[in-house]
């Protein structure tokens, strides 16, 4: 989270679900809730599975973003180009191997 510039607002353990809820902010603005569960089902495909496919972040300079991630030992996939917009994007894997996209604005 720190690498992406997110700040933790609060983390709550939900005993009845044996899970955690984490509230995150970016630049002081509440933006994301993350939930963890003890035995979640495996993702059926990547990234086109049913449900949440992935998180995407808009970045102004994709090369700078990739360089920053690499400085924190995070490897990005090869850069792709959106066939409809002509904009560049890439993916990384989070600690649970779920995809996170960086899309150049």
Protein Blocks (a to p, Z undefined) as FASTA:
>chain_A
ZZnopacfbdcddfknopacddddeehiafbdcdddfbdcddfbdckbghjfbdcdddfb
lklmmmmmmmnopacddddddfklopacdddddfkopacddddZZ
